[in-house]
Amino acid sequence: MLKFCPKSVAGWGAGIALFGIAIVGSFLLLGSKEKSRGTGGDARSKSENGASIKTAAAKAAEKNLEQWKSRIAAAGPKDFADLMRELLTMRDPTLRAQVAKLLVAKWVSVDLTGFIAFVDETEVDDDGEADSLWALLAPALAGALPTLSDDVASRPELNEVVRRLIEYSARKNPVQALAWAKQWLLDDALESALATIAGEMIKKSPEQALAVLEQIHTSVRRVDAISAIAAVYGTTHPGEATAWAKGLAIPAERPYAVNAVLAARAEIEPEAASKEFIDFREKMVAAYSVERAAEMARMGVSDIKEHKNGEPLTPEEAMDSETLPGRDDPQIGLLDDAAMAIARNWAAADPAKAIQWSESLPTGRMKDDVIQSALTGWASRQPDAAYAYYKKNYSSDAAPAQPIFEAWAQVEPAQAAEQASQLTDPALREKAVSGVVSGWLDGSTDQGALAAWVDKLPGKQERDNANSQIAEATSYDEPGTAWQRATAIQNQSTRREALKSAFASLVESDPGQARTLLAEAKNLTPDETNRLNKMLDAATPKSSN
């Protein structure tokens, strides 16, 4: 909202003072006339020349602004995007900002849908132009908003794009973004923006970020902000961040905050994070035990599985007992991510201590997941040793084999592939092969060697699964490779999904090549060929057929 201030009465006094200064100044000028005729005349001449240059520049800018106003007035929806990109080449930042505000005001008023489409396109732009355009769009839209009609300003689509531009601006200037958010956004749009701003502001000022958090009131957005703050705070000020997370005023928010802080802290000091994790978890368990006992006593039940008389519950009574509190604190699960991050990071540096800590955790799903994370972190540095430990102690569980072989294949794909090929247990081999393919794709540029290894796999199903993985992973960047792998799949249902993804990318990148490859394919069913032809025809102008 624009604000106007009335002139101050104090201006009268200032006017009188200025009048007196002007009189004194005239005497001084008269007294210095003779001096100014000498060498001072050259200085005055240079000063006048400089002023005239500035005046000429101002007139040129004013003329340019008028020309741009005329161009914008004559422009239509098809012209706006080109005009905005043209502004990036303008050297005068003041003129560029003025013109951008005028252009955005008309664009939003005339073609809001087109403006949103331009913002969407800019958001995923990878050619380096995106940052420059967004830096121009955000202040331009902020300046244009007061000039819009009530009808345009009240459209919900505009509210959404304003929120997105403000959240983008938060990465560059969170203080400015905060001012814009408070000025233009309401309700959930405001709180969503505040959560993003808090996450960016923590990088510069914990005090300001935590102050923004206190302005957020809905639980979902508070958790968003807490997670964003903790992810940074846990690495920049680990001790302070942990104390903050444990001391949040709302008890239900503490596990979220501690989890995020310790997951971040694990990257720099996993052993310290492990001690904080155990301390906080034990306190949560103790507090919940007290709460649960009190609730059970209030309900007259000593245990969920038994009546107060010690007799087992009947089926009907068991159904009623679902309203009773469980044995374990449901919020304990919110700490799982931190435990896994601690184990993974610690094992990369000190596998013996990380494994020992992981195995000391209470028996349950979390312990299994944490041990798997420790083995994965260990495998990223010492894959042979990690795999040997897994095979000796945990080979009855096939699940950890996948992340171990994935980490192994990222650093030593040939050795990981050879070891996976030697496995005879079907479940273990399936996980290992899947891990090798994922790790090889992520860590190696020699995709030809991966394809050759996959083609030699003896099992039809494992070849199909591996080819499906490759097709899915390469369909966007390498649709030709994805198509080749998809057409090699023998199982029809598995092949159908892989073909759909690979061919869609082919059609988007090169419709001509897509048509040629489809015509040359030998092992497709008539139904598959028909479906892919329909996809091609729907995406290709009839004139190109």
Salt bridges, closest charged atoms under 4 A:
GLU34 OE2 - ARG37 NH1 2.61
GLU66 OE2 - LYS69 NZ 3.58
ASP79 OD1 - LYS78 NZ 3.30
GLU86 OE1 - ARG71 NH2 2.90
ASP120 OD1 - ARG164 NH2 2.62
GLU121 OE2 - ARG85 NH2 3.22
GLU123 OE1 - ARG164 NH2 2.62
GLU129 OE1 - ARG85 NE 3.14
GLU157 OE2 - ARG155 NH2 2.74
GLU160 OE2 - ARG163 NH2 2.43
GLU167 OE2 - ARG163 NH1 2.84
ASP188 OD2 - ARG221 NH2 2.87
GLU200 OE1 - LYS203 NZ 2.96
ASP224 OD2 - ARG221 NH1 3.14
GLU253 OE2 - ARG222 NE 2.63
GLU269 OE2 - ARG265 NE 2.52
GLU271 OE1 - LYS353 NZ 3.95
GLU276 OE1 - LYS246 NZ 2.60
GLU276 OE2 - ARG265 NH1 3.99
ASP279 OD2 - LYS246 NZ 2.96
ASP279 OD2 - LYS283 NZ 3.54
GLU295 OE2 - ARG298 NH2 2.67
ASP303 OD1 - ARG327 NH2 2.64
GLU317 OE2 - HIS307 NE2 3.62
ASP369 OD1 - ARG365 NE 3.26
ASP455 OD1 - ARG485 NH1 2.99
GLU462 OE1 - ARG429 NE 2.85
GLU497 OE2 - LYS500 NZ 3.85
ASP527 OD2 - ARG531 NE 2.98
GLU528 OE2 - ARG495 NE 3.06
ASP537 OD1 - ARG515 NH2 3.75
